[in-house]
Amino acid sequence: MELDGYESARGSFCDDVTLARYAAAKGFKVGFLDGAKVLQVRMYEGAIETWNEWGRSLDLKDAASRAQIWGDLWLLFAVQGLPVLILLGYLLFGWRSPVAVFPYGLLLGLNVFLVAVRSALCFAIAPSYDRTNASGKWLFWLSPLADPLAFLRILISAINQPTQWRGRKYE
């Protein structure tokens, strides 16, 4: 079996996922490994560059069906975007669930749990990032608070087709 090189992912903005899914569909064993000891990856420089460039492939729209994308968006909103907003609403305004079917304690507990899991993930992924030369490297630990914005960026990316990435224009 051959993969025809990079041909299957040539037009994809999420080429790594497209190529991996194509290889799996052709019967190849595909997996993910932590490459932190092999290479270093630079994140974007600042919030504006992150917002503008980050949406290129986050939604995986050219590696997934439309139904899968919208299902993934709903799940992402429910478990990562909404919990931070619910907890902030509770802390700032003493917010209570407007939906009577959800007992208040259960709703609060579930969202505390989801934010705690997301925060714990920072400890798991921290070794994969080289933050030695980063300014504001402590902001990494506050990244769970940005999850509602990350969801919004992924939603915008899912709706729009990218036309540029890191200075390159695509048509």
DSSP file (Angstrom, degrees, kcal/mol; ACC not computed):
  #  RESIDUE AA STRUCTURE BP1 BP2  ACC     N-H-->O    O-->H-N    N-H-->O    O-->H-N    TCO  KAPPA ALPHA  PHI   PSI    X-CA   Y-CA   Z-CA
    1    1 A M              0   0    0      0, 0.0     2,-0.3     0, 0.0    25,-0.0   0.000 360.0 360.0 360.0 138.0    0.0    0.0    0.0
    2    2 A E        -     0   0    0      1,-0.1     0, 0.0     2,-0.0     0, 0.0  -0.896 360.0-152.8-122.4 154.7    1.2    3.5   -0.8
    3    3 A L      > -     0   0    0     -2,-0.3     5,-0.5     4,-0.0     4,-0.1   0.430  39.9-122.8-101.7  -1.8    0.1    6.8    0.4
    4    4 A D  T > 5 -     0   0    0      3,-0.1     3,-1.9     2,-0.1     4,-0.1   0.901  50.6 -93.8  58.5  41.7    1.2    8.7   -2.7
    5    5 A G  T 3 5S-     0   0    0      1,-0.3     3,-0.3     2,-0.1     4,-0.1  -0.301  88.2 -21.6  59.7-128.4    3.3   11.0   -0.6
    6    6 A Y  T >>5S+     0   0    0      1,-0.2     3,-1.3     2,-0.1     4,-0.5   0.312 103.9 109.7 -98.0   6.2    1.7   14.2    0.5
    7    7 A E  G X45S+     0   0    0     -3,-1.9     3,-1.0     1,-0.3     4,-0.3   0.840  72.3  56.0 -56.2 -40.6   -1.0   14.2   -2.3
    8    8 A S  G 34<S+     0   0    0     -5,-0.5    -1,-0.3    -3,-0.3     3,-0.2   0.757 116.6  36.2 -67.0 -23.5   -3.9   13.4    0.0
    9    9 A A  G X4 S+     0   0    0     -3,-1.3     3,-1.7     1,-0.1    -1,-0.2   0.299  83.6 110.2-110.3   7.7   -3.2   16.4    2.2
   10   10 A R  T << S+     0   0    0     -3,-1.0    -1,-0.1    -4,-0.5    -2,-0.1   0.850  86.9  33.9 -54.9 -42.0   -2.0   18.9   -0.5
   11   11 A G  T 3  S+     0   0    0     -4,-0.3     2,-0.3    -3,-0.2    -1,-0.3   0.245  96.8 110.7 -99.5  13.4   -5.0   21.2   -0.3
   12   12 A S    X   -     0   0    0     -3,-1.7     3,-0.5     1,-0.1    -3,-0.0  -0.693  53.9-158.4 -96.5 139.6   -5.7   20.8    3.4
   13   13 A F  T 3  S+     0   0    0     -2,-0.3     2,-0.2     1,-0.2     3,-0.2   0.627 102.3  46.6 -84.2 -15.4   -5.2   23.5    6.0
   14   14 A C  T 3> S+     0   0    0      1,-0.1     4,-2.4     2,-0.1     3,-0.4  -0.504  75.9 159.3-117.9  61.7   -5.0   20.8    8.7
   15   15 A D  H <>  +     0   0    0     -3,-0.5     4,-2.8     1,-0.2     5,-0.2   0.797  64.5  57.8 -58.7 -35.9   -2.6   18.6    6.6
   16   16 A D  H  > S+     0   0    0      2,-0.2     4,-2.1     1,-0.2    -1,-0.2   0.932 112.4  40.0 -64.3 -44.3   -1.3   16.6    9.5
   17   17 A V  H  > S+     0   0    0     -3,-0.4     4,-2.8     2,-0.2     5,-0.3   0.906 115.3  52.2 -70.6 -41.6   -4.7   15.3   10.5
   18   18 A T  H  X S+     0   0    0     -4,-2.4     4,-2.1     1,-0.2    -2,-0.2   0.929 112.6  45.2 -59.5 -45.8   -5.8   14.8    6.9
   19   19 A L  H  X S+     0   0    0     -4,-2.8     4,-2.5     2,-0.2    -1,-0.2   0.904 113.4  49.8 -65.3 -42.2   -2.7   12.8    6.2
   20   20 A A  H  X S+     0   0    0     -4,-2.1     4,-2.3    -5,-0.2    -2,-0.2   0.913 112.6  46.7 -64.1 -42.8   -3.0   10.7    9.4
   21   21 A R  H  X S+     0   0    0     -4,-2.8     4,-2.3     2,-0.2    -1,-0.2   0.882 112.3  50.6 -67.4 -37.1   -6.7    9.9    8.7
   22   22 A Y  H  X S+     0   0    0     -4,-2.1     4,-1.5    -5,-0.3    -2,-0.2   0.927 110.8  48.8 -64.5 -44.9   -5.9    9.0    5.1
   23   23 A A  H  <>S+     0   0    0     -4,-2.5     5,-2.5     1,-0.2    -2,-0.2   0.908 111.8  49.2 -61.9 -41.9   -3.1    6.7    6.2
   24   24 A A  H ><5S+     0   0    0     -4,-2.3     3,-1.6     1,-0.2    -1,-0.2   0.901 108.5  53.0 -63.9 -40.7   -5.4    5.1    8.8
   25   25 A A  H 3<5S+     0   0    0     -4,-2.3    -1,-0.2     1,-0.3    -2,-0.2   0.804 105.8  54.9 -64.6 -28.4   -8.1    4.6    6.1
   26   26 A K  T 3<5S-     0   0    0     -4,-1.5    -1,-0.3    -5,-0.1    -2,-0.2   0.419 128.1 -99.0 -84.7   1.8   -5.5    2.9    3.9
   27   27 A G  T < 5S+     0   0    0     -3,-1.6    -3,-0.2     1,-0.3     2,-0.2   0.466  76.9 138.4  98.9   1.5   -4.8    0.4    6.7
   28   28 A F      < -     0   0    0     -5,-2.5     2,-0.5    -6,-0.2    -1,-0.3  -0.524  59.1-112.6 -79.2 148.4   -1.7    2.0    8.2
   29   29 A K        -     0   0    0     -2,-0.2     2,-0.4     2,-0.0    -1,-0.1  -0.699  39.2-170.6 -79.9 127.3   -1.3    2.1   12.0
   30   30 A V        +     0   0    0     -2,-0.5     2,-0.3    -6,-0.0   -10,-0.0  -0.952  13.0 155.3-124.2 139.0   -1.4    5.8   13.1
   31   31 A G        -     0   0    0     -2,-0.4     2,-0.4     2,-0.0    -2,-0.0  -0.943  35.1-115.2-152.5 173.4   -0.6    7.2   16.5
   32   32 A F        -     0   0    0     -2,-0.3     2,-0.3     2,-0.0    -2,-0.0  -0.954  26.8-176.2-119.3 135.6    0.5   10.3   18.3
   33   33 A L        -     0   0    0     -2,-0.4     2,-0.7     2,-0.0    -2,-0.0  -0.929  34.8-106.0-126.8 152.5    3.7   10.7   20.2
   34   34 A D        -     0   0    0     -2,-0.3     3,-0.4     1,-0.1    -2,-0.0  -0.696  31.0-173.5 -77.7 116.9    5.1   13.6   22.3
   35   35 A G    >>  +     0   0    0     -2,-0.7     4,-2.6     1,-0.2     3,-1.8   0.182  47.8 116.1 -97.4  17.4    7.8   15.1   20.2
   36   36 A A  T 34 S+     0   0    0      1,-0.3    -1,-0.2     2,-0.2    -2,-0.0   0.796  79.3  47.5 -59.0 -29.9    9.1   17.6   22.8
   37   37 A K  T 34 S+     0   0    0     -3,-0.4    -1,-0.3     1,-0.1    -2,-0.1   0.536 116.1  45.7 -88.0  -5.7   12.5   15.9   22.9
   38   38 A V  T <4 S+     0   0    0     -3,-1.8     2,-0.3     1,-0.3    -2,-0.2   0.796 122.5   0.7-103.4 -40.4   12.7   15.8   19.1
   39   39 A L     <  -     0   0    0     -4,-2.6     2,-0.4     2,-0.0    -1,-0.3  -0.965  59.8-127.4-148.5 162.3   11.7   19.3   18.1
   40   40 A Q        -     0   0    0     -2,-0.3     2,-0.4    -3,-0.1    89,-0.1  -0.916  19.0-155.8-113.5 141.6   10.6   22.7   19.5
   41   41 A V        -     0   0    0     -2,-0.4     2,-0.5    87,-0.3    89,-0.4  -0.955   8.8-141.7-119.0 134.5    7.4   24.5   18.3
   42   42 A R        -     0   0    0     -2,-0.4     2,-0.1    87,-0.1     3,-0.1  -0.819  12.6-147.8 -96.2 130.2    6.9   28.2   18.6
   43   43 A M        -     0   0    0     -2,-0.5     7,-0.0     1,-0.2    -1,-0.0  -0.336  41.3 -72.9 -81.4 174.6    3.5   29.4   19.5
   44   44 A Y        -     0   0    0      1,-0.1     2,-1.1    -2,-0.1    -1,-0.2  -0.295  46.2-110.7 -69.6 155.9    2.3   32.7   18.1
   45   45 A E  S    S-     0   0    0     -3,-0.1     4,-0.5     2,-0.0     3,-0.1  -0.741  78.4 -24.0 -91.5  93.2    3.7   36.0   19.4
   46   46 A G  S  > S-     0   0    0     -2,-1.1     4,-1.9     1,-0.1     5,-0.1  -0.099  83.3 -70.0  95.6 169.0    0.9   37.7   21.4
   47   47 A A  H  > S+     0   0    0      2,-0.2     4,-2.8     1,-0.2     5,-0.2   0.864 123.9  52.2 -69.2 -39.8   -2.9   37.6   21.5
   48   48 A I  H  > S+     0   0    0      2,-0.2     4,-2.6     1,-0.2     5,-0.2   0.941 112.3  44.6 -66.9 -46.8   -3.5   39.4   18.1
   49   49 A E  H  > S+     0   0    0     -4,-0.5     4,-2.6     2,-0.2     5,-0.4   0.905 113.9  51.6 -63.8 -39.5   -1.3   37.0   16.1
   50   50 A T  H  X S+     0   0    0     -4,-1.9     4,-2.5     2,-0.2     5,-0.3   0.952 111.6  46.3 -60.5 -49.3   -2.8   34.0   18.0
   51   51 A W  H  X S+     0   0    0     -4,-2.8     4,-0.5     1,-0.2    -2,-0.2   0.917 117.6  42.9 -60.2 -44.6   -6.4   35.2   17.2
   52   52 A N  H  < S+     0   0    0     -4,-2.6    -1,-0.2    -5,-0.2    -2,-0.2   0.875 126.9  27.9 -71.1 -38.2   -5.6   35.9   13.5
   53   53 A E  H >< S+     0   0    0     -4,-2.6     3,-1.4    -5,-0.2    -2,-0.2   0.725 103.0  75.1 -99.0 -24.5   -3.5   32.8   12.7
   54   54 A W  H >X S+     0   0    0     -4,-2.5     3,-0.8    -5,-0.4     4,-0.6   0.783  83.9  66.4 -65.9 -30.4   -4.8   30.1   15.1
   55   55 A G  T 3<  +     0   0    0     -4,-0.5     4,-0.4    -5,-0.3    -1,-0.3   0.457  69.6 101.5 -74.9   1.1   -8.0   29.4   13.3
   56   56 A R  T <4 S-     0   0    0     -3,-1.4    -1,-0.2     1,-0.2    -2,-0.1   0.890 106.0  -6.2 -52.5 -45.9   -6.3   27.9   10.3
   57   57 A S  T X4 S+     0   0    0     -3,-0.8     3,-1.5     3,-0.1    -1,-0.2   0.382  96.8 108.3-136.6   3.6   -6.9   24.3   11.2
   58   58 A L  T 3< S+     0   0    0     -4,-0.6    -2,-0.1     1,-0.3    -3,-0.1   0.836  83.9  49.9 -59.3 -33.9   -8.4   24.1   14.7
   59   59 A D  T 3  S-     0   0    0     -4,-0.4    -1,-0.3    95,-0.1    13,-0.1   0.615  95.3-141.6 -82.2  -9.9  -11.8   23.0   13.5
   60   60 A L    X   +     0   0    0     -3,-1.5     3,-2.4     1,-0.1     4,-0.4   0.773  41.7 158.9  57.9  30.0  -10.3   20.3   11.3
   61   61 A K  T 3   +     0   0    0      1,-0.3     3,-0.5     2,-0.2    -1,-0.1   0.776  69.1  48.2 -60.4 -28.4  -13.0   21.1    8.6
   62   62 A D  T 3  S+     0   0    0      1,-0.2    -1,-0.3    -5,-0.1    -2,-0.1   0.319 114.5  46.6 -95.3  12.9  -11.0   19.6    5.8
   63   63 A A  S <  S+     0   0    0     -3,-2.4     2,-0.3    -4,-0.1    -2,-0.2   0.231 112.9  47.9-127.3  10.4  -10.4   16.4    7.7
   64   64 A A  S    S-     0   0    0     -3,-0.5     2,-0.1    -4,-0.4    -1,-0.1  -0.968  83.9 -99.9-147.8 159.4  -13.9   15.8    9.1
   65   65 A S     >  -     0   0    0     -2,-0.3     4,-2.3     1,-0.1     5,-0.1  -0.380  37.8-111.0 -75.7 161.4  -17.5   15.7    7.9
   66   66 A R  H  > S+     0   0    0      1,-0.2     4,-2.3     2,-0.2     5,-0.2   0.900 119.7  51.5 -58.7 -43.2  -19.8   18.7    8.5
   67   67 A A  H  > S+     0   0    0      1,-0.2     4,-2.3     2,-0.2    -1,-0.2   0.901 109.7  49.6 -62.9 -40.6  -21.9   16.7   11.0
   68   68 A Q  H  > S+     0   0    0      2,-0.2     4,-2.7     1,-0.2    -2,-0.2   0.901 109.1  52.4 -65.4 -40.5  -18.7   15.7   12.9
   69   69 A I  H  X S+     0   0    0     -4,-2.3     4,-2.4     2,-0.2    -2,-0.2   0.944 112.5  44.0 -60.7 -48.2  -17.5   19.3   13.0
   70   70 A W  H  X S+     0   0    0     -4,-2.3     4,-2.0     2,-0.2    -1,-0.2   0.855 113.8  50.9 -68.7 -33.8  -20.8   20.6   14.5
   71   71 A G  H  X S+     0   0    0     -4,-2.3     4,-2.3    -5,-0.2    -1,-0.2   0.908 111.4  48.3 -65.0 -42.0  -20.9   17.7   16.9
   72   72 A D  H  X S+     0   0    0     -4,-2.7     4,-2.8     2,-0.2    -2,-0.2   0.886 109.9  52.5 -64.8 -39.0  -17.4   18.5   18.0
   73   73 A L  H  X S+     0   0    0     -4,-2.4     4,-2.6     2,-0.2    -2,-0.2   0.915 109.3  49.0 -63.0 -42.7  -18.3   22.2   18.4
   74   74 A W  H  X S+     0   0    0     -4,-2.0     4,-2.4     2,-0.2    -2,-0.2   0.935 113.5  46.4 -62.7 -45.7  -21.2   21.3   20.6
   75   75 A L  H  X S+     0   0    0     -4,-2.3     4,-2.4     2,-0.2     5,-0.3   0.929 112.4  50.4 -62.4 -45.3  -19.1   19.0   22.8
   76   76 A L  H  X>S+     0   0    0     -4,-2.8     4,-2.1     1,-0.2     5,-1.8   0.908 111.8  47.8 -60.2 -43.2  -16.3   21.6   23.0
   77   77 A F  I  <>S+     0   0    0     -4,-2.6     5,-3.1     3,-0.2    -1,-0.2   0.919 113.8  47.9 -62.3 -44.0  -18.8   24.3   24.0
   78   78 A A  I  <5S+     0   0    0     -4,-2.4    -2,-0.2    -5,-0.2    -1,-0.2   0.862 124.2  27.4 -68.3 -37.3  -20.4   22.1   26.7
   79   79 A V  I  <5S+     0   0    0     -4,-2.4    -1,-0.2    -5,-0.2    -2,-0.2   0.595 136.7  16.3-106.3 -11.2  -17.2   20.8   28.3
   80   80 A Q  I  X5S+     0   0    0     -4,-2.1     4,-0.5    -5,-0.3    -3,-0.2   0.676 124.5  40.1-130.1 -39.6  -14.6   23.6   27.7
   81   81 A G  I  ><S+     0   0    0     -5,-1.8     4,-0.9     2,-0.1    -4,-0.2   0.918 117.3  42.0 -81.4 -44.9  -16.3   26.9   26.7
   82   82 A L  H  ><S+     0   0    0     -5,-3.1     4,-2.6    -6,-0.2     5,-0.2   0.865 101.5  64.9 -75.6 -38.9  -19.3   27.0   28.9
   83   83 A P  H  > S+     0   0    0      0, 0.0     4,-2.5     0, 0.0     5,-0.2   0.881 102.5  49.2 -56.6 -40.3  -17.9   25.8   32.3
   84   84 A V  H  X S+     0   0    0     -4,-0.5     4,-2.7     1,-0.2     5,-0.2   0.921 112.4  48.8 -63.7 -42.7  -15.6   28.8   32.8
   85   85 A L  H  X S+     0   0    0     -4,-0.9     4,-2.5     2,-0.2    -1,-0.2   0.895 111.1  49.8 -64.3 -40.2  -18.5   31.1   32.0
   86   86 A I  H  X S+     0   0    0     -4,-2.6     4,-2.2     2,-0.2    -2,-0.2   0.926 113.1  46.1 -64.2 -44.8  -20.8   29.4   34.4
   87   87 A L  H  X S+     0   0    0     -4,-2.5     4,-2.8    -5,-0.2    -2,-0.2   0.901 113.1  49.1 -66.6 -40.4  -18.2   29.5   37.2
   88   88 A L  H  X S+     0   0    0     -4,-2.7     4,-2.9     2,-0.2     5,-0.4   0.910 110.8  51.3 -63.6 -40.8  -17.4   33.2   36.5
   89   89 A G  H  X S+     0   0    0     -4,-2.5     4,-2.2    -5,-0.2     6,-1.5   0.899 112.2  46.6 -61.1 -41.0  -21.1   33.9   36.6
   90   90 A Y  H  X S+     0   0    0     -4,-2.2     4,-1.7     4,-0.3    -2,-0.2   0.938 115.8  44.4 -65.4 -47.3  -21.5   32.2   39.9
   91   91 A L  H  < S+     0   0    0     -4,-2.8    -2,-0.2     1,-0.2    -1,-0.2   0.884 123.0  35.1 -67.2 -39.2  -18.5   33.9   41.4
   92   92 A L  H  < S+     0   0    0     -4,-2.9    -2,-0.2    -5,-0.2    -3,-0.2   0.842 136.3  15.8 -85.2 -34.9  -19.3   37.4   40.2
   93   93 A F  H  < S-     0   0    0     -4,-2.2    -3,-0.2    -5,-0.4    -2,-0.2   0.370  94.9-113.6-124.3   3.2  -23.1   37.4   40.3
   94   94 A G     <  -     0   0    0     -4,-1.7    -4,-0.3    -5,-0.3    -3,-0.1   0.854  50.9-164.5  63.1  32.5  -24.1   34.5   42.5
   95   95 A W        -     0   0    0     -6,-1.5     2,-0.3    -9,-0.1    -1,-0.2  -0.156  10.0-164.9 -56.6 139.1  -25.6   33.0   39.4
   96   96 A R        -     0   0    0     -3,-0.1    -1,-0.0    -7,-0.0     8,-0.0  -0.922  34.6 -86.0-123.8 152.8  -28.1   30.2   39.7
   97   97 A S        -     0   0    0     -2,-0.3     7,-0.1     1,-0.2    11,-0.0  -0.349  27.3-158.7 -60.8 125.0  -29.3   27.8   37.1
   98   98 A P  S    S+     0   0    0      0, 0.0     2,-0.7     0, 0.0    -1,-0.2   0.613  76.1  82.5 -77.6 -10.2  -32.3   29.2   35.2
   99   99 A V    >   -     0   0    0      1,-0.1     3,-1.5     3,-0.1    -2,-0.1  -0.849  68.7-157.2 -99.7 115.8  -33.2   25.7   34.2
  100  100 A A  T 3  S+     0   0    0     -2,-0.7    -1,-0.1     1,-0.3     4,-0.1   0.722  86.0  69.4 -66.5 -22.0  -35.2   24.0   36.9
  101  101 A V  T 3  S+     0   0    0      1,-0.1    -1,-0.3     2,-0.1    -2,-0.0   0.709  90.1  69.8 -72.3 -17.3  -34.3   20.5   35.7
  102  102 A F  S <  S-     0   0    0     -3,-1.5    -5,-0.1     4,-0.0    -1,-0.1  -0.875  85.9-134.4-101.5 109.5  -30.7   21.0   36.7
  103  103 A P     >  -     0   0    0      0, 0.0     4,-2.4     0, 0.0     3,-0.3  -0.389  19.5-124.7 -60.2 138.7  -30.2   21.0   40.4
  104  104 A Y  H  > S+     0   0    0      1,-0.2     4,-2.7     2,-0.2     5,-0.2   0.896 107.5  49.7 -54.3 -49.1  -28.0   24.0   41.4
  105  105 A G  H  > S+     0   0    0      1,-0.2     4,-2.7     2,-0.2    -1,-0.2   0.872 111.3  49.6 -61.4 -38.0  -25.4   21.9   43.3
  106  106 A L  H  > S+     0   0    0     -3,-0.3     4,-2.6     2,-0.2    -1,-0.2   0.921 112.2  47.4 -67.1 -44.4  -25.1   19.4   40.4
  107  107 A L  H  X S+     0   0    0     -4,-2.4     4,-1.9     2,-0.2    -2,-0.2   0.927 115.7  44.6 -62.6 -45.9  -24.6   22.1   37.8
  108  108 A L  H  X S+     0   0    0     -4,-2.7     4,-2.4    -5,-0.2     5,-0.2   0.939 114.7  48.6 -64.6 -46.8  -22.0   23.9   39.9
  109  109 A G  H  X S+     0   0    0     -4,-2.7     4,-2.4    -5,-0.2    -2,-0.2   0.899 110.2  51.3 -61.0 -42.6  -20.2   20.7   40.8
  110  110 A L  H  X S+     0   0    0     -4,-2.6     4,-2.4     1,-0.2    -1,-0.2   0.916 112.8  45.3 -61.5 -43.6  -20.1   19.5   37.2
  111  111 A N  H  X S+     0   0    0     -4,-1.9     4,-2.2     2,-0.2    -2,-0.2   0.849 110.9  52.3 -73.4 -33.8  -18.6   22.8   36.0
  112  112 A V  H  X S+     0   0    0     -4,-2.4     4,-2.3     2,-0.2    -1,-0.2   0.927 111.4  49.2 -61.6 -44.3  -16.1   22.9   38.9
  113  113 A F  H  X S+     0   0    0     -4,-2.4     4,-2.6    -5,-0.2    -2,-0.2   0.926 110.6  49.1 -60.6 -46.7  -15.0   19.4   37.9
  114  114 A L  H  X S+     0   0    0     -4,-2.4     4,-2.2     1,-0.2    -1,-0.2   0.897 113.2  46.0 -63.6 -40.8  -14.7   20.3   34.2
  115  115 A V  H  X S+     0   0    0     -4,-2.2     4,-2.5     2,-0.2    -1,-0.2   0.876 112.2  52.6 -69.0 -36.2  -12.6   23.4   34.9
  116  116 A A  H  X S+     0   0    0     -4,-2.3     4,-2.5     2,-0.2    -2,-0.2   0.911 109.7  48.1 -64.7 -42.1  -10.4   21.3   37.3
  117  117 A V  H  X S+     0   0    0     -4,-2.6     4,-1.7     2,-0.2    -2,-0.2   0.932 112.5  48.8 -63.2 -45.0   -9.8   18.7   34.7
  118  118 A R  H  X S+     0   0    0     -4,-2.2     4,-0.6     1,-0.2    -2,-0.2   0.899 112.1  48.9 -61.6 -40.2   -8.9   21.3   32.1
  119  119 A S  H >X S+     0   0    0     -4,-2.5     3,-1.0     1,-0.2     4,-0.7   0.891 107.8  54.3 -66.6 -39.3   -6.6   23.0   34.7
  120  120 A A  H >X S+     0   0    0     -4,-2.5     4,-1.2     1,-0.3     3,-0.8   0.826  97.5  65.4 -63.7 -31.1   -4.9   19.6   35.5
  121  121 A L  H 3X S+     0   0    0     -4,-1.7     4,-2.4     1,-0.2    -1,-0.3   0.797  89.4  66.8 -62.0 -26.9   -4.2   19.2   31.8
  122  122 A C  H <X S+     0   0    0     -3,-1.0     4,-1.7    -4,-0.6    -1,-0.2   0.901 100.1  49.5 -59.6 -39.6   -1.9   22.2   32.0
  123  123 A F  H << S+     0   0    0     -3,-0.8    -1,-0.2    -4,-0.7    -2,-0.2   0.872 111.2  50.1 -66.6 -35.9    0.4   20.0   34.2
  124  124 A A  H  < S+     0   0    0     -4,-1.2    -2,-0.2     1,-0.2    -1,-0.2   0.873 119.1  35.0 -70.6 -37.3    0.2   17.2   31.7
  125  125 A I  H >< S+     0   0    0     -4,-2.4     3,-1.8     1,-0.2     4,-0.4   0.606  91.5  92.3 -95.1 -11.6    1.1   19.3   28.7
  126  126 A A  G >< S+     0   0    0     -4,-1.7     3,-1.7     1,-0.3    -1,-0.2   0.866  81.5  57.1 -52.5 -42.7    3.5   21.8   30.3
  127  127 A P  G 3  S+     0   0    0      0, 0.0    -1,-0.3     0, 0.0    -2,-0.1   0.727  98.1  63.4 -64.3 -17.8    6.6   19.7   29.5
  128  128 A S  G <  S+     0   0    0     -3,-1.8     2,-0.5    -4,-0.1   -87,-0.3   0.608  93.7  74.3 -80.3 -10.9    5.7   19.8   25.8
  129  129 A Y  S <  S-     0   0    0     -3,-1.7     2,-1.0    -4,-0.4   -87,-0.1  -0.875  70.9-145.8-108.2 133.3    6.2   23.6   25.7
  130  130 A D        +     0   0    0     -2,-0.5     3,-0.2   -89,-0.4    -2,-0.0  -0.834  31.7 160.0 -93.7 101.9    9.5   25.4   25.7
  131  131 A R    >   +     0   0    0     -2,-1.0     3,-0.9     1,-0.2     6,-0.1   0.193  36.4 111.4-106.4  14.7    8.7   28.5   27.7
  132  132 A T  T 3  S+     0   0    0      1,-0.3    -1,-0.2     5,-0.0     5,-0.1   0.859  89.7  29.6 -60.6 -37.6   12.2   29.4   28.7
  133  133 A N  T 3  S+     0   0    0     -3,-0.2    -1,-0.3     2,-0.1     2,-0.2   0.336  95.2 118.1-103.0   5.8   12.4   32.5   26.4
  134  134 A A    X   -     0   0    0     -3,-0.9     3,-0.7     1,-0.0     2,-0.4  -0.493  61.2-133.2 -77.7 139.7    8.7   33.4   26.6
  135  135 A S  T 3  S+     0   0    0      1,-0.2    -2,-0.1    -2,-0.2     4,-0.0  -0.756  93.5  15.2 -87.0 140.2    7.6   36.7   28.1
  136  136 A G  T >  S+     0   0    0     -2,-0.4     3,-2.4     1,-0.1     4,-0.3   0.861  75.8 164.3  66.9  36.0    4.7   36.2   30.5
  137  137 A K  G X   +     0   0    0     -3,-0.7     3,-1.2     1,-0.3     4,-0.3   0.737  66.6  69.1 -60.2 -21.5    5.3   32.5   30.7
  138  138 A W  G >  S+     0   0    0      1,-0.2     3,-1.3     2,-0.2     4,-0.4   0.724  81.2  76.1 -67.9 -20.7    3.2   32.3   33.8
  139  139 A L  G X  S+     0   0    0     -3,-2.4     3,-1.4     1,-0.3     4,-0.3   0.754  77.2  75.8 -62.9 -23.2    0.1   33.1   31.6
  140  140 A F  G X  S+     0   0    0     -3,-1.2     3,-1.4    -4,-0.3    -1,-0.3   0.886  90.4  55.5 -52.1 -40.0    0.3   29.5   30.5
  141  141 A W  G <  S+     0   0    0     -3,-1.3    -1,-0.3    -4,-0.3    -2,-0.2   0.672 104.6  52.9 -72.2 -16.8   -1.3   28.5   33.8
  142  142 A L  G X  S+     0   0    0     -3,-1.4     3,-2.0    -4,-0.4     4,-0.5   0.377  76.3 107.6 -94.8   3.2   -4.2   30.8   33.2
  143  143 A S  G X   +     0   0    0     -3,-1.4     3,-1.6    -4,-0.3     4,-0.3   0.790  65.4  67.1 -56.8 -31.6   -5.0   29.4   29.8
  144  144 A P  G >  S+     0   0    0      0, 0.0     3,-1.3     0, 0.0    -1,-0.3   0.828  93.5  61.5 -58.6 -27.3   -8.2   27.6   31.0
  145  145 A L  G <  S+     0   0    0     -3,-2.0     4,-0.2     1,-0.3    -2,-0.2   0.727  99.6  55.5 -69.7 -19.6   -9.7   31.0   31.6
  146  146 A A  G <> S+     0   0    0     -3,-1.6     4,-2.4    -4,-0.5     3,-0.4   0.424  77.0 101.8 -90.0   0.8   -9.3   31.7   27.8
  147  147 A D  H <> S+     0   0    0     -3,-1.3     4,-2.6    -4,-0.3     5,-0.2   0.853  76.1  54.7 -58.6 -38.4  -11.3   28.6   26.8
  148  148 A P  H  > S+     0   0    0      0, 0.0     4,-2.1     0, 0.0    -1,-0.2   0.911 111.6  46.0 -61.8 -37.7  -14.5   30.5   26.0
  149  149 A L  H  > S+     0   0    0     -3,-0.4     4,-2.5    -4,-0.2    -2,-0.2   0.884 110.5  53.4 -68.1 -37.8  -12.5   32.7   23.6
  150  150 A A  H  X S+     0   0    0     -4,-2.4     4,-2.3     2,-0.2    -1,-0.2   0.914 108.5  50.0 -62.9 -41.3  -10.8   29.6   22.2
  151  151 A F  H  X S+     0   0    0     -4,-2.6     4,-2.6     1,-0.2    -2,-0.2   0.937 109.7  50.8 -60.9 -45.3  -14.2   28.1   21.5
  152  152 A L  H  X S+     0   0    0     -4,-2.1     4,-2.5     1,-0.2    -2,-0.2   0.907 110.4  49.4 -59.1 -42.4  -15.4   31.3   19.8
  153  153 A R  H  X S+     0   0    0     -4,-2.5     4,-2.3     1,-0.2    -1,-0.2   0.895 111.1  49.0 -65.1 -39.5  -12.3   31.3   17.6
  154  154 A I  H  X S+     0   0    0     -4,-2.3     4,-2.2     2,-0.2    -2,-0.2   0.895 110.4  51.4 -66.9 -39.5  -12.8   27.6   16.7
  155  155 A L  H  X S+     0   0    0     -4,-2.6     4,-1.5     2,-0.2    -2,-0.2   0.935 110.8  47.9 -61.3 -46.7  -16.5   28.4   15.8
  156  156 A I  H  X S+     0   0    0     -4,-2.5     4,-1.9     1,-0.2    -2,-0.2   0.900 112.0  50.3 -60.7 -41.0  -15.4   31.3   13.6
  157  157 A S  H  < S+     0   0    0     -4,-2.3    -1,-0.2     1,-0.2    -2,-0.2   0.865 106.9  54.2 -65.7 -36.4  -12.9   29.1   11.9
  158  158 A A  H  < S+     0   0    0     -4,-2.2    -1,-0.2     1,-0.2    -2,-0.2   0.827 112.3  44.3 -67.0 -30.8  -15.5   26.4   11.3
  159  159 A I  H  < S+     0   0    0     -4,-1.5     2,-0.3    -5,-0.1    -2,-0.2   0.815 112.9  54.9 -82.8 -32.7  -17.7   28.8    9.6
  160  160 A N  S  < S-     0   0    0     -4,-1.9    -1,-0.0    -5,-0.2     0, 0.0  -0.761  75.4-130.1-108.5 148.7  -15.0   30.5    7.4
  161  161 A Q        -     0   0    0     -2,-0.3    -3,-0.1  -100,-0.0  -105,-0.1  -0.846  33.6-120.6 -91.4 125.9  -12.5   29.1    5.0
  162  162 A P        -     0   0    0      0, 0.0     3,-0.1     0, 0.0    -1,-0.0  -0.339  27.4-177.4 -66.9 147.8   -9.0   30.5    5.7
  163  163 A T        +     0   0    0      1,-0.3     7,-4.3     8,-0.1     2,-0.3   0.458  65.9  24.7-121.6  -8.6   -7.2   32.4    3.0
  164  164 A Q  E     -A  169   0A   0      5,-0.3     2,-0.3     7,-0.0    -1,-0.3  -0.989  53.0-173.2-152.4 160.0   -3.9   33.1    4.6
  165  165 A W  E >  S-A  168   0A   0      3,-2.3     3,-2.2    -2,-0.3  -112,-0.1  -0.897  73.7 -15.0-157.9 125.7   -1.6   31.7    7.2
  166  166 A R  T 3  S-     0   0    0     -2,-0.3     3,-0.1     1,-0.3  -113,-0.0   0.881 131.0 -45.0  45.4  50.3    1.7   33.2    8.6
  167  167 A G  T 3  S+     0   0    0      1,-0.2     2,-0.4     0, 0.0    -1,-0.3   0.280 113.4 115.9  85.2 -11.2    2.0   35.7    5.8
  168  168 A R  E <   -A  165   0A   0     -3,-2.2    -3,-2.3     2,-0.0     2,-0.4  -0.763  55.5-143.5 -93.9 137.5    1.2   33.2    2.9
  169  169 A K  E     -A  164   0A   0     -2,-0.4     2,-0.3    -5,-0.2    -5,-0.3  -0.824  14.6-167.7-101.3 138.8   -2.0   33.8    0.9
  170  170 A Y              0   0    0     -7,-4.3    -2,-0.0    -2,-0.4     0, 0.0  -0.929 360.0 360.0-123.3 147.7   -4.1   30.9   -0.4
  171  171 A E              0   0    0     -2,-0.3    -1,-0.1    -7,-0.0    -8,-0.1   0.363 360.0 360.0-125.4 360.0   -6.9   30.9   -2.9
